[in-house]
């Protein structure tokens, strides 16, 4: 993935977005979607959850769905601006992760639109770990906020949305939560390493001891160069067999990360991957998480726990 830099709109793109926004009109709630709530999520991780909670009473559009896209430095299109402007419920990650999405909403404010900013919901701000879809507790809070927004926007179907939420939490997320409990029960305290901080919320939930220097993980996440000291520590931990598992973001395999991947393989340390967007494209949130959790569990088992 390219280095993560602040979003800068080229003049032609900015003009196109302004035109798209100025042309957006609303002719009543859900009018463009056959009476369904018009819901937009900046990222498909939250979009998948939103779609399952809303069922056939919502029409959900996720702006970032391509596994090759980087939400940090995504450049929105005029169509993205129009989609955001027409949303009745908008979901953004916040925490400095997708500022472009918040800017699109700010460019076309509406008292009729419910905006769910995950960072604000969790009391987090830029500089905190933005990858909160890897925190089961954060996911639970997001589920509640999305369901409440649906009920407020479409009170006639509040009971329907409550049933959808109950089914999603009790059945849809069952395997996801069972895997988390099983891994934590068996492998809590196991020292592991990771290429970047995307894995930090999940590692904490699983009870794993994430020992890679925070400075190294943050630098890779932010597209900057890790310090020599942090590089040396990450190298030593792998070369010395100080970790039982190496986890890396396969969507951001920088030269430093690829070198450590190779070193882990040479040292016989099992590896597992995580990603920032649904993989494969179109997967549900829980199918994506279950696949990654199974890979983590198998890798820890291969390392002997």
C-alpha positions, 0 to 999 in steps of 0.5 A: 500500500502507498504511504498514508498521507493526509487527503488532498483533493485535486482542484478538478475533484473538489469542483466535481464534489461541490457540483455533486453536493449542490445537486443533491436534493431530498424528496422525503425519507427513503424516497430513493430506496423504495421506502427503505432507510438510505444508509452509508458507511465509509468502510465495509466493515461497519457497512456489513454490520449495518446491512445485517442489522437493517435487513430489508428495511435499509439500503446500505452503501459502503464506500470502501469495499476494495481490499486494495484500497487504503481508507487512510488516504482514500480520495473520494469521488463526486459520486461518493459525495452525492452518496454521503449527502443523501444518507439518512444514516451515515457511519464513519470510523473517525479517530483520524482514520477517514477524515475524508468521510467526515468532510463530505458530511460537513460539506452538506449538513442535514438535521435529518441525517443521523451520523454515527462516528465510532470514535465519538461513540467510544470516546476516542480521538485522533491519535488513539487506535482507530482499528476498533472493528477489531475490538468486540466491545467496540463492535457491541457499542456500534451495534447498539448505536446503529440499531438505535439510529434505525429505530429513531429514523423509522420508528414504525419498524423499531420492533423489527430492528430490535429483532434483527439486532437480537438475532445478529448478536445471538446467532450471527456473532456466535462463532466469532465470540466462541472462537475469541473465548476459546483462544483466550482460554487456551493461549492467554499470556502467549507472547506475540508480535505484530507488524502494526497496531491494527492487531492491538485491540484483538490481541488484548481481547484474546489475552495475548501479550503483544510485545512488538514495540508500539513505536514500530507498529505505529510507524508501519500503520502511519506509513512512516519509518520505524526508529532503528531501536524499534527495528532492532527490537522487532528483529531480535524478538523474531530471531531469538524466538521470543514470540510464538506468533507473528501477525501482519496486515497483508494489505500493508506489507512494507519492505520492513514488514516483508523482511520480518515475515521472511525472518519469522518463516526462517525462524519457524514462527507461525504467521497469521494475517489481518486486513483493514477491509473485508477480505474477500470483498463482499464477505460478511463482518463475521465471516471475515473475523472468523476466518482470521480467528481460525488462522490465529488459533491454528498458528498458535496451535502450531507453535505449541501455545 
